[in-house]
Amino acid sequence: MSGARFDWAGLLRAGLAPLAQGGAGLRPEEFWRLTPLELRLMLGRGAGPSALTRAGLLALMADYPDTKERGDAGPGEPD
């Protein structure tokens, strides 16, 4: 290995800590049966983009504000 230490304590906290404390709330036998893919997904490191954060949502709202222009009303809404 390249000298990087594996964070076993952090990994165990992520899997075994109760949901209220930010963990997955798994029982030990459930945790140790996880596949590497399941573990990556549980930690939020799976394939695909990460979830939209509050900061990302606020940035989108600033870039694309809700405005009504003539003819822009949805079904059942007055123009």
C-alpha positions in Angstrom: 0.0 0.0 0.0 1.1 3.6 -0.4 1.3 4.3 3.3 -2.3 5.7 3.6 -4.0 4.4 6.7 -7.5 2.9 6.4 -10.0 4.6 8.7 -11.5 1.6 10.3 -13.1 3.6 13.2 -14.8 5.9 10.7 -16.0 3.0 8.6 -17.4 1.2 11.7 -19.1 4.5 12.9 -20.7 4.9 9.4 -22.1 1.4 9.4 -22.9 0.7 13.1 -23.9 4.0 14.5 -27.6 4.7 14.9 -29.3 6.6 12.1 -29.8 9.6 14.5 -26.1 9.9 14.8 -25.4 9.7 11.0 -24.7 6.0 10.8 -26.6 3.3 8.9 -27.8 1.6 12.0 -26.7 -1.8 10.9 -26.2 -4.8 13.2 -22.6 -6.1 13.2 -23.5 -9.2 11.2 -25.2 -7.0 8.6 -22.3 -4.7 8.4 -19.7 -7.4 7.9 -21.8 -9.1 5.2 -21.8 -5.9 3.0 -20.1 -6.2 -0.4 -17.6 -3.6 -1.4 -20.2 -2.1 -3.8 -22.9 -2.0 -1.1 -20.4 -0.3 1.3 -19.5 2.3 -1.3 -23.2 3.1 -2.0 -23.9 3.3 1.7 -21.1 5.8 2.1 -22.4 7.9 -0.8 -19.5 7.0 -3.1 -21.4 5.0 -5.7 -21.5 5.5 -9.4 -23.3 8.5 -10.6 -23.6 12.1 -9.5 -24.0 12.9 -5.8 -27.2 14.2 -4.4 -28.2 17.9 -4.8 -27.1 19.9 -1.8 -28.8 22.9 -0.4 -26.1 25.1 -1.8 -26.6 23.6 -5.2 -30.3 24.1 -5.0 -29.8 27.8 -4.0 -27.4 28.3 -6.9 -30.0 26.8 -9.3 -32.7 29.0 -7.9 -30.5 32.1 -8.3 -29.6 31.1 -11.9 -33.2 30.2 -12.9 -35.7 32.2 -10.8 -39.4 31.5 -11.1 -40.8 34.3 -13.2 -44.1 34.6 -15.0 -44.0 35.9 -18.5 -47.0 36.4 -20.7 -48.2 33.0 -22.0 -46.1 31.2 -19.4 -49.0 30.1 -17.1 -49.5 26.5 -16.5 -52.8 24.6 -17.1 -55.7 26.1 -15.2 -53.7 29.2 -14.3 -54.7 32.7 -15.5 -52.3 34.4 -17.9 
